[in-house]
Amino acid sequence: MKMKKLTAISIFLLSLMQFSCDDDFLVTTDPTRVGSELFYKDQKQVEQALNGVYGQLQGITNTAYIFQEFTSDNTTLDFNPVDRGGAAGWEAFEFSTVNSGNGEISNLWNNYYSALYNINFALEKLSGSTTIDDAAKAPLEGQLKFMRAYYYFNLVQYFGDVVLVTTTLSKPDAAFALLRSPQAEVEAQIEKDLKEAIAGLPDKYNAANAGRVTKGAALSLLGKFYLTQKKYAEAVTTLKQVLPLGYALNLNYADNFDPAKKNGVESIFEVQYQGGNDLGEQSNFMYVFAPRLSGGSITGFANVTPSGRNIPTRDLIAAYETGDVRKDISLKEGYTNAKGEWVPTPFVNKYRHAHTLSGRTDNNWPILRFADVLLMLAEALNEQSGPTEEAHGYLNQVRSRAKLPEVRGLDKNIFRQKVLQERRVELAFENHRWFDLKRTKTPAELAQFMNAYAAKEKANPTVDRGGVIYSTLDYVYEPHEHVFPIPAPQILINEKLSQNQGY
């Protein structure tokens, strides 16, 4: 599925682009461009717009590790003592020093609302089309509503109350008067969108459309939404509807990340990338995650400078049980450099595969896998009615694939801890850890948990810091940090937006 990225700008600027002017001398048509009034005329053009929406998902996913892994106890960074250029940006998420002026926060907000604008615009055009029949509209609308729900589900977990916009704006003043909607109101829209998406989406597509959103993806996301809301009965009912749709665990855990086996039997939804060419659809996670001095030792291409981000922590490495086959697939505890020397800097190995062009890897990024569904079912059943045999069974399916012994007879609290632990190692480096911690802990508990992790990391850093000591603000977690600050530029643009407490 070919996807083209669209430029990401603020929701407020985007809204202004759509207003027409009453002055005749400004009402002109550029013959070299196709305006929105001439587009969306048939199904093919709506599908092209939908591909653009999928394309924006690539850009958002490229940096999602900053907000969902870096912020947790899963990963750290390959510290560069002579270059502190990222200290006020992406590094702040590792050291818990994020403030409202952080550029990555602004990018996050802008990228999401840019995508949401395009989704809303496409939905409006699709709804008003008289040339596309209802049978063709249903899956198109379902995909768009899934994407809107997915973005808002992430946004409320990042920020709490957010601006809820489900239509395009018709007047400039409206863009500067938007308020943050209560989280409950946004969540009601998420649930509505996902239920409507489920009704219109197919179970599967043909091979030419592999990778598009399916009914299974919408059910899985709705189940996760209910689990996050602690609506355990609804989560169980919804997630069980995924079971008969044909998904299964891959026999080999590594197959989930092999570019030659994309969109396999375990894949429910993954972000599509295409490497090996210059079309601009490639991924490059290997280069971002490899230690910064590893050169070509990991990537296979000399004269490159990897970023050294998302480095697996000692804490995560120790979380793997003896004999867990996932560990060696997911990470390596070091590498051999060009001089033949062993360098004990860990790195993410899941997205490390041979490729033909430097910096242009072919790895997709998993958003929802069947293993995730099984573990969510185990968790929801335990919270609903205790650790039943059925709940143990879902957990043990995942453990057995990892070549680990089955667990039996656990009490409710131990089972809860075991499922969270299993999610940590099964889904490591797939951007689940921060939301899992937020879902299972109060803000005060989360701060306590992260401060305990921080004490261990500061006492024995995963990566050598070259003699640079920690600042007094590094690794100091407070309860209000369970949500991010609203970007300062957005509050400057719209003074009616409120800031999250503590920032």
Summary of the structure (lengths in Angstrom):
residues: 503
radius of gyration: 22.9
end to end distance: 41.5
largest distance: 77.3
contacts: 1622
relative contact order: 0.13
helix: 49%
strand: 6%
